[in-house]
Structures are given as structure tokens and as C-alpha cells.
């Protein structure tokens, strides 16, 4: 499997929820105040809404939070589309 990168960050984890993918990236070997990032990604190459972090733990928490937010959004969307009984 080919390693994906964006803006110098290596994508280390990803979860697809519906049509959206949440990714976690790490910038290795470079001194930076924010070596970790999470993005929302569409079509495997359109990264947006980056959240940048100094600690890996904070980035992983945000990765999980963003994933859960997307799941909850889709659950609510599905409920609204279901016919009432």
C-alpha cells in the first residue's frame, strides 16, 4: 500500500464515515511546533479543516472526536430521513 502524504505530513491513520474520511498525519524528521494534524478528507486527496497539535495524544483524541462527530451527524441525518411511524 502506498504511503499517503499531504503538506509534508505522512497519513498514519484514517477512518471513513459515509463519504468523508478523517485522517491523522505526522510530520517526521522536521522540527515544527505542530508535528501532528487531523484533517477531513474527500475523494482521498482533498484535505481540509486541519487541526494542528504539538502532542500525539491530543491529535489522537481529536481524530477520535472528529470521527464520532461525523458518525453522530450521519445518525441524525438518517433519523430525519426515515418516515414516521
N, C-alpha and C positions, 0 to 999 in steps of 0.2 A: 504494500500500500504506500502510495506516495505521501510524503510529509507535506502538509499544507502550511503556508505562511501568509501573514498579512502585516504590512508595515513593520517588518523586521521581527515580528513575534511568531514563534512556532506554535501552531494549534496543538494543544496537548490533550484536550477533551472536548467532546461535543455531544449534544443531545438534540434530537429532532422532535419537535412537538407540533403536530399539524404541518403547516407549510413553512414554519420558521425553525431555525436551528440556533441554539445557544452554544457559544464556543468559549473556551478558556485558552488563553495564549500566554506564552512566557518568552521573554527576550533574554537569551542566554549569552554569556560571554561579553556583555556590554554593560558598562556602568551607567545606570539610569535610576532616577528616583522612583520609577514605576515599572518594575520588571514584569508585572502581571497585568492582564487585561481580560475582560469579558466583552463579547460583542453579541448582538443579534445578527444573524446571517440568513440571507435568502439566496436561493439558487447556488449555494456552495461557494460563492465568490463575491457577494455583495454584503460587506460588513458595515454595520452602523451602530450608533448608540453605544460607543465604547465607554466602559467604566474601568479606570486605571487604578492600580493598587501597588503599595510598597511591600505588602506581605502576601505570601502564597495562601495562608489561611483565610484572609479577608477576601481574596479573589475567589477561592473555592466556595465560600459562604455566598457571595454574590451570584456565582454560577448556579448554585442550588436555588437561591431565592428567585432569580430570573426564570429558571425553568419552572418552578412551582407557580409563579405568577402567570406564565403562559398557559399552563395546564388549567388553572382556575379560570382564566379568561375563556378558554375553549369550552370548559364545562358550562359556564354561564351562557355562552352563545348557543350551545346545543339545547339547553333548557328553554331558552326563549323561542327557539325554532320548533320545538315539539308541540304538537297540538294539545290543547287542554282536554282533559277527560272528565 
